[in-house]
């Protein structure tokens, strides 16, 4: 067994059947004079609800054989599930300014790259920011010129003092003027940096896309993903913080289930889940429970359970639906077989045991009492000991052969 006995089946074909690729019973496989290997058929086949297949008949059979085994029982609760994006992977992008939405460049379902422009907003704030940046750049140029002049004056005063052409006080005044000019330049550069940061905040990193006015505020995607919601509408006026677009990571999915309160009692974080998408039935995927709500919904009397897929869920999309089975806590060991191994024979529940007989195989119907069911497995309450090889695939054909023997040779 692998991680969860409930989720995997050992397709163990017994060593004695390894050379028997068999799937369909030949007409002469059982009877008084079997064809093709009759010498291999022992008299034990005459017992009630038994049949012996020759090597040739077994070679046509292709039965799939599994083993009744003892393992801790886990109850499985089946419930519909919704595939949704992990809320932690959703990013709601809001307006960063006051203005009028000029253009919305994405729709729900579009894939976007980091830095891509999503919404264009015409705002006076970007106009003021660009004006402040131009003024700050002018102040930097003026402060640079003043500082350069002050440095030159201080250097000249130092040379004149060395030549005893000026007094020490003149040099000190020149040094003070140079220090003041340096401080003014530093302040102008800081103001320029602040203005540049504000403009960058309003337009984002990256070049201006074609058709965008330099006085428009650009709302960009912070990370790659898929647009899951679009609240922005062209022509509307927005304030800072108003949601515009929601982007999510399509690779981060989770399952949302609503279990009856009594069924959720045995479910814990870490419990196993298997599920199949409604659009792709028969392809099972696995997940693990990450959260069980601590409260019961007052209207539906259900408990919300969230699970995270643990493997590849190819084809899964957000807001798709699935059928899921949630495992409870492990209980006492019981004997289990795949559900396909249990057959109904004239009102009785049986499994068909298989064992080697010479070059052929011997089939025997064993009455069983079926207990609980969980996913692909059923509990057997007596009738079959652990370790018994049973037919799973094509078991209905083996049952038909046994019924023919029970009916004195007339096939059902």
C-alpha positions as CSV (number, residue, x, y, z in Angstrom):
1,X,0.0,0.0,0.0
2,X,1.1,3.6,-0.6
3,X,0.4,6.7,1.4
4,X,-3.3,6.1,1.9
5,X,-4.6,2.5,1.5
6,X,-7.9,3.9,0.5
7,X,-6.6,5.7,-2.4
8,X,-4.5,3.0,-4.1
9,X,-5.1,-0.5,-5.1
10,X,-2.3,-3.1,-5.3
11,X,-2.8,-4.5,-8.8
12,X,-1.0,-7.7,-7.6
13,X,-1.4,-10.6,-10.0
14,X,-0.4,-13.7,-8.1
15,X,2.9,-15.2,-9.2
16,X,1.0,-18.3,-10.3
17,X,-1.1,-16.1,-12.6
18,X,1.9,-14.2,-13.9
19,X,2.0,-16.4,-17.0
20,X,-1.8,-16.3,-17.5
21,X,-2.8,-13.2,-19.4
22,X,-6.4,-14.6,-19.5
23,X,-9.8,-12.6,-19.8
24,X,-12.7,-14.6,-21.2
25,X,-13.8,-18.1,-20.3
26,X,-13.9,-20.6,-23.1
27,X,-17.0,-22.7,-23.4
28,X,-15.1,-25.9,-22.7
29,X,-13.1,-24.4,-19.8
30,X,-15.2,-26.2,-17.2
31,X,-17.1,-29.3,-17.7
32,X,-16.7,-33.0,-18.0
33,X,-14.4,-32.8,-21.0
34,X,-12.6,-29.4,-21.1
35,X,-10.8,-28.6,-24.3
36,X,-7.2,-27.5,-24.6
37,X,-5.7,-28.6,-21.3
38,X,-8.2,-31.1,-20.0
39,X,-5.5,-33.2,-18.5
40,X,-4.7,-30.3,-16.2
41,X,-8.1,-30.1,-14.6
42,X,-8.4,-31.9,-11.3
43,X,-11.5,-33.5,-9.9
44,X,-11.8,-30.8,-7.2
45,X,-13.6,-28.6,-9.6
46,X,-16.8,-30.6,-9.0
47,X,-17.3,-29.0,-5.6
48,X,-20.3,-26.6,-5.3
49,X,-19.7,-23.0,-6.4
50,X,-16.3,-23.9,-7.8
51,X,-14.8,-24.1,-11.3
52,X,-11.4,-25.1,-12.6
53,X,-10.1,-23.4,-15.7
54,X,-7.5,-25.0,-18.0
55,X,-4.3,-23.3,-18.8
56,X,-5.7,-22.3,-22.2
57,X,-9.0,-20.9,-20.8
58,X,-7.1,-19.0,-18.1
59,X,-4.8,-17.6,-20.8
60,X,-7.8,-16.1,-22.5
61,X,-9.2,-14.7,-19.2
62,X,-7.1,-11.6,-18.3
63,X,-8.6,-11.6,-14.8
64,X,-7.2,-8.8,-12.6
65,X,-6.3,-10.2,-9.3
66,X,-6.0,-8.4,-6.0
67,X,-5.6,-9.6,-2.4
68,X,-7.9,-9.3,0.6
69,X,-5.8,-7.5,3.2
70,X,-6.1,-6.2,6.7
71,X,-5.5,-2.5,7.3
72,X,-6.8,0.3,9.6
73,X,-10.2,1.4,8.4
74,X,-10.8,5.0,7.5
75,X,-14.3,6.3,7.0
76,X,-14.8,8.3,3.8
77,X,-17.3,11.1,3.5
78,X,-18.4,11.8,-0.1
79,X,-19.5,15.4,-0.8
80,X,-19.5,17.9,-3.7
81,X,-16.6,20.3,-3.8
82,X,-15.7,23.6,-5.5
83,X,-12.3,24.3,-7.0
84,X,-11.3,27.8,-6.1
85,X,-8.2,29.9,-6.1
86,X,-6.3,30.1,-2.8
87,X,-7.3,33.4,-1.2
88,X,-3.6,33.9,-0.3
89,X,-2.8,33.9,-4.0
90,X,-5.3,36.6,-4.8
91,X,-4.2,40.2,-5.2
92,X,-6.8,43.0,-5.4
93,X,-5.3,46.0,-7.1
94,X,-7.0,49.3,-6.1
95,X,-6.8,52.8,-7.3
96,X,-3.7,54.8,-6.1
97,X,-5.2,58.2,-6.9
98,X,-8.4,60.2,-7.4
99,X,-9.5,60.6,-10.9
100,X,-11.6,59.3,-13.8
101,X,-11.0,55.9,-15.3
102,X,-9.9,56.5,-18.9
103,X,-9.3,52.9,-20.1
104,X,-9.5,49.3,-18.7
105,X,-7.1,47.1,-20.7
106,X,-7.9,43.6,-19.4
107,X,-10.9,41.3,-19.0
108,X,-11.7,38.5,-16.6
109,X,-9.7,35.4,-17.6
110,X,-6.8,37.3,-19.2
111,X,-3.3,36.3,-18.3
112,X,-1.2,39.3,-17.3
113,X,2.6,39.7,-16.7
114,X,4.2,41.6,-13.9
115,X,4.3,45.3,-14.7
116,X,1.6,45.1,-17.4
117,X,-0.8,48.1,-17.5
118,X,-4.3,47.1,-16.4
119,X,-6.1,50.4,-15.9
120,X,-5.5,54.0,-17.1
121,X,-6.8,56.8,-14.8
122,X,-6.8,60.5,-15.9
123,X,-5.8,62.4,-12.7
124,X,-4.7,65.9,-11.8
125,X,-2.3,64.3,-9.2
126,X,0.1,63.0,-11.9
127,X,0.0,66.5,-13.5
128,X,1.0,68.0,-10.1
129,X,3.6,65.4,-9.6
130,X,5.2,66.0,-13.0
131,X,5.1,69.7,-12.4
132,X,6.8,69.2,-9.0
133,X,9.4,67.0,-10.6
134,X,10.2,69.7,-13.2
135,X,10.5,72.3,-10.5
136,X,12.7,70.0,-8.4
137,X,15.0,69.4,-11.3
138,X,15.3,73.2,-11.8
139,X,16.2,73.6,-8.2
140,X,18.9,71.0,-8.5
141,X,20.4,72.7,-11.4
142,X,20.5,76.0,-9.6
143,X,21.8,74.5,-6.4
144,X,24.5,72.7,-8.4
145,X,25.7,76.0,-10.0
146,X,25.7,77.8,-6.6
147,X,27.6,75.0,-5.0
148,X,30.2,74.9,-7.8
149,X,30.7,78.7,-7.5
150,X,31.0,78.4,-3.7
151,X,33.6,75.7,-4.0
152,X,35.6,77.8,-6.5
153,X,35.4,80.8,-4.1
154,X,36.6,78.8,-1.2
155,X,39.6,77.4,-3.1
156,X,40.5,80.9,-4.3
157,X,40.3,82.3,-0.8
158,X,42.7,79.5,0.4
159,X,45.2,80.5,-2.3
160,X,45.0,84.2,-1.5
161,X,45.4,83.4,2.2
162,X,48.5,81.5,1.4
163,X,49.8,84.5,-0.5
164,X,48.8,86.7,2.5
165,X,46.5,88.6,0.2
166,X,43.4,88.1,2.4
167,X,42.6,87.6,6.0
168,X,41.8,84.4,7.7
169,X,38.2,85.6,8.2
170,X,37.7,85.8,4.4
171,X,38.7,82.2,4.1
172,X,36.3,81.2,6.9
173,X,33.4,83.0,5.2
174,X,34.1,81.3,1.9
175,X,34.1,77.9,3.7
176,X,30.8,78.7,5.3
177,X,29.3,79.7,1.9
178,X,30.6,76.4,0.4
179,X,29.0,74.4,3.2
180,X,25.7,76.2,2.8
181,X,25.7,75.7,-0.9
182,X,26.4,71.9,-0.4
183,X,23.5,71.6,2.0
184,X,21.2,73.5,-0.4
185,X,22.3,71.1,-3.2
186,X,21.6,68.1,-1.0
187,X,18.1,69.4,-0.2
188,X,17.3,70.0,-3.8
189,X,18.5,66.5,-4.8
190,X,16.3,65.0,-2.0
191,X,13.3,66.9,-3.3
192,X,14.0,65.7,-6.8
193,X,14.2,62.1,-5.6
194,X,10.9,62.5,-3.8
195,X,9.3,63.9,-6.9
196,X,10.7,61.2,-9.1
197,X,9.4,58.5,-6.7
198,X,5.9,60.0,-6.7
199,X,5.8,60.0,-10.5
200,X,7.1,56.5,-10.6
201,X,4.5,55.5,-8.1
202,X,1.8,56.9,-10.3
203,X,3.0,55.4,-13.6
204,X,4.8,52.3,-12.4
205,X,8.1,50.8,-13.5
206,X,8.5,50.4,-17.2
207,X,8.0,52.4,-20.4
208,X,4.8,54.2,-21.2
209,X,2.7,51.9,-23.5
210,X,1.5,53.3,-26.8
211,X,-1.5,55.6,-26.7
212,X,-1.1,56.6,-23.1
213,X,-0.8,60.3,-22.2
214,X,2.1,61.2,-20.0
215,X,-0.4,62.8,-17.6
216,X,-2.3,59.5,-17.0
217,X,-1.9,57.4,-13.9
218,X,-1.1,53.8,-14.8
219,X,-2.3,50.9,-12.7
220,X,0.0,47.9,-13.3
221,X,0.0,44.2,-12.2
222,X,2.5,43.6,-9.4
223,X,2.9,39.9,-10.2
224,X,1.9,37.5,-13.1
225,X,-1.4,35.7,-12.9
226,X,-4.9,35.6,-14.3
227,X,-7.6,38.3,-13.9
228,X,-10.3,36.9,-11.8
229,X,-12.4,40.0,-11.2
230,X,-12.8,43.4,-12.9
231,X,-14.6,46.1,-11.0
232,X,-13.2,49.1,-13.0
233,X,-15.5,50.6,-15.6
234,X,-14.4,53.3,-18.1
235,X,-15.8,56.8,-17.3
236,X,-16.3,56.3,-13.6
237,X,-14.6,58.5,-11.0
238,X,-12.6,56.6,-8.3
239,X,-11.0,57.4,-5.0
240,X,-7.7,56.0,-3.6
241,X,-8.2,52.4,-2.4
242,X,-11.3,51.6,-4.6
243,X,-10.8,48.0,-6.0
244,X,-10.2,47.9,-9.7
245,X,-8.9,44.5,-10.8
246,X,-8.2,41.2,-9.0
247,X,-5.3,39.0,-10.1
248,X,-4.7,35.4,-8.9
249,X,-2.2,32.7,-9.4
250,X,-4.0,29.9,-11.3
251,X,-1.5,27.3,-10.0
252,X,-2.5,27.7,-6.4
253,X,-5.9,26.0,-6.1
254,X,-7.8,24.6,-3.2
255,X,-11.0,22.6,-2.7
256,X,-13.9,23.9,-0.7
257,X,-16.3,21.3,0.8
258,X,-19.3,21.6,3.0
259,X,-19.7,18.5,5.2
260,X,-22.5,17.7,7.5
261,X,-21.5,18.5,11.1
262,X,-21.6,14.8,12.2
263,X,-19.6,13.7,9.2
264,X,-16.9,16.3,9.8
265,X,-16.3,15.1,13.3
266,X,-13.6,12.7,12.3
267,X,-11.9,15.1,9.8
268,X,-8.7,16.8,10.8
269,X,-6.1,19.0,9.2
270,X,-3.9,16.6,7.4
271,X,-6.7,14.1,6.5
272,X,-6.5,12.7,3.0
273,X,-8.9,13.7,0.2
274,X,-9.4,12.2,-3.2
275,X,-11.5,14.0,-5.9
276,X,-12.5,13.8,-9.5
277,X,-13.5,16.8,-11.6
278,X,-17.1,16.9,-12.8
279,X,-15.8,17.6,-16.3
280,X,-13.3,14.8,-16.2
281,X,-14.9,11.8,-14.3
282,X,-12.8,8.8,-13.5
283,X,-9.5,10.7,-13.2
284,X,-8.8,10.9,-9.5
285,X,-6.5,13.4,-7.8
286,X,-5.3,13.7,-4.2
287,X,-5.4,16.5,-1.7
288,X,-4.9,17.1,2.0
289,X,-7.1,19.0,4.4
290,X,-5.6,22.3,5.5
291,X,-8.5,23.7,7.5
292,X,-11.7,22.6,9.2
293,X,-13.9,25.5,10.2
294,X,-14.4,25.6,14.0
295,X,-18.1,26.6,13.7
296,X,-21.2,25.2,12.0
297,X,-23.0,27.2,9.4
298,X,-26.2,28.3,11.0
299,X,-28.3,27.9,7.8
300,X,-27.0,24.8,6.2
301,X,-25.7,23.0,9.4
302,X,-22.5,22.2,7.6
303,X,-18.8,22.6,8.3
304,X,-16.5,24.2,5.8
305,X,-13.5,22.1,4.9
306,X,-10.6,23.4,2.8
307,X,-8.1,21.1,1.1
308,X,-4.9,21.7,-0.9
309,X,-4.1,19.5,-4.0
310,X,-0.9,17.5,-3.4
311,X,-0.2,16.5,-7.0
312,X,-0.8,17.6,-10.5
313,X,-4.5,18.4,-11.2
314,X,-4.3,18.8,-14.9
315,X,-7.4,20.4,-16.4
316,X,-8.5,21.9,-13.1
317,X,-9.8,25.4,-13.3
318,X,-11.0,27.8,-10.6
319,X,-14.7,27.6,-10.0
320,X,-14.9,24.1,-11.4
321,X,-16.9,21.5,-9.5
322,X,-15.7,18.1,-8.3
323,X,-16.8,15.1,-6.3
324,X,-14.6,14.5,-3.3
325,X,-14.1,11.8,-0.6
326,X,-12.6,12.9,2.7
327,X,-10.9,10.4,5.0
328,X,-11.6,10.3,8.7
329,X,-9.2,9.2,11.4
330,X,-7.8,5.6,11.3
331,X,-9.8,3.0,13.3
332,X,-9.1,-0.7,14.1
333,X,-7.8,-2.9,11.3
334,X,-10.3,-4.7,9.2
335,X,-10.2,-7.0,6.2
336,X,-10.9,-5.1,3.0
337,X,-11.1,-5.8,-0.8
338,X,-11.7,-3.6,-3.8
339,X,-15.4,-3.0,-4.3
340,X,-15.3,-4.6,-7.7
341,X,-14.4,-7.9,-6.1
342,X,-17.8,-8.3,-4.5
343,X,-20.4,-10.0,-6.7
344,X,-24.0,-10.9,-6.1
345,X,-24.9,-14.5,-6.8
346,X,-28.6,-15.3,-6.6
347,X,-29.1,-13.1,-3.6
348,X,-25.8,-13.8,-1.9
349,X,-22.7,-11.5,-1.7
350,X,-19.6,-13.4,-2.7
351,X,-16.0,-12.8,-3.7
352,X,-14.3,-15.2,-6.1
353,X,-11.1,-16.6,-4.8
354,X,-8.5,-17.8,-7.2
355,X,-5.6,-20.2,-6.7
356,X,-3.4,-22.4,-8.9
357,X,-4.4,-25.9,-9.9
358,X,-1.8,-27.6,-12.0
359,X,-1.3,-25.6,-15.1
360,X,-4.8,-24.0,-14.7
361,X,-6.5,-22.1,-12.0
362,X,-9.2,-22.9,-9.4
363,X,-12.1,-20.5,-8.8
364,X,-14.2,-20.6,-5.6
365,X,-17.1,-18.4,-4.6
366,X,-16.8,-17.4,-0.9
367,X,-19.9,-16.0,0.8
368,X,-19.1,-12.7,2.6
369,X,-20.9,-10.2,4.8
370,X,-20.2,-6.7,3.4
371,X,-19.7,-3.9,5.9
372,X,-18.8,-0.3,5.4
373,X,-17.7,1.2,2.1
374,X,-15.1,3.9,1.6
375,X,-14.0,5.0,-1.8
376,X,-12.8,1.9,-3.9
377,X,-12.7,-0.4,-0.8
378,X,-15.3,-2.4,1.1
379,X,-15.1,-4.0,4.5
380,X,-15.6,-7.7,4.8
381,X,-17.1,-9.0,8.1
382,X,-16.1,-12.6,7.8
383,X,-15.9,-15.1,5.0
384,X,-12.5,-14.3,3.5
385,X,-9.2,-14.3,5.5
386,X,-6.5,-11.7,4.8
387,X,-4.1,-12.8,2.1
388,X,-6.7,-14.5,-0.1
389,X,-6.3,-13.8,-3.8
390,X,-9.6,-12.5,-5.3
391,X,-10.7,-11.6,-8.8
392,X,-11.3,-7.9,-9.3
393,X,-11.3,-7.3,-13.0
394,X,-13.7,-9.4,-15.1
395,X,-15.1,-10.9,-12.0
396,X,-18.6,-11.0,-13.6
397,X,-17.4,-13.5,-16.2
398,X,-16.0,-15.7,-13.4
399,X,-19.3,-15.5,-11.6
400,X,-21.2,-16.5,-14.8
401,X,-19.0,-19.6,-15.0
402,X,-19.8,-20.5,-11.4
403,X,-23.5,-20.0,-11.9
404,X,-23.4,-22.3,-14.9
405,X,-21.9,-24.9,-12.7
406,X,-24.5,-24.2,-10.0
407,X,-27.2,-24.6,-12.6
408,X,-26.0,-28.0,-13.8
409,X,-24.3,-26.7,-16.9
410,X,-26.9,-24.1,-18.1
411,X,-25.3,-20.7,-18.2
412,X,-27.2,-17.9,-16.5
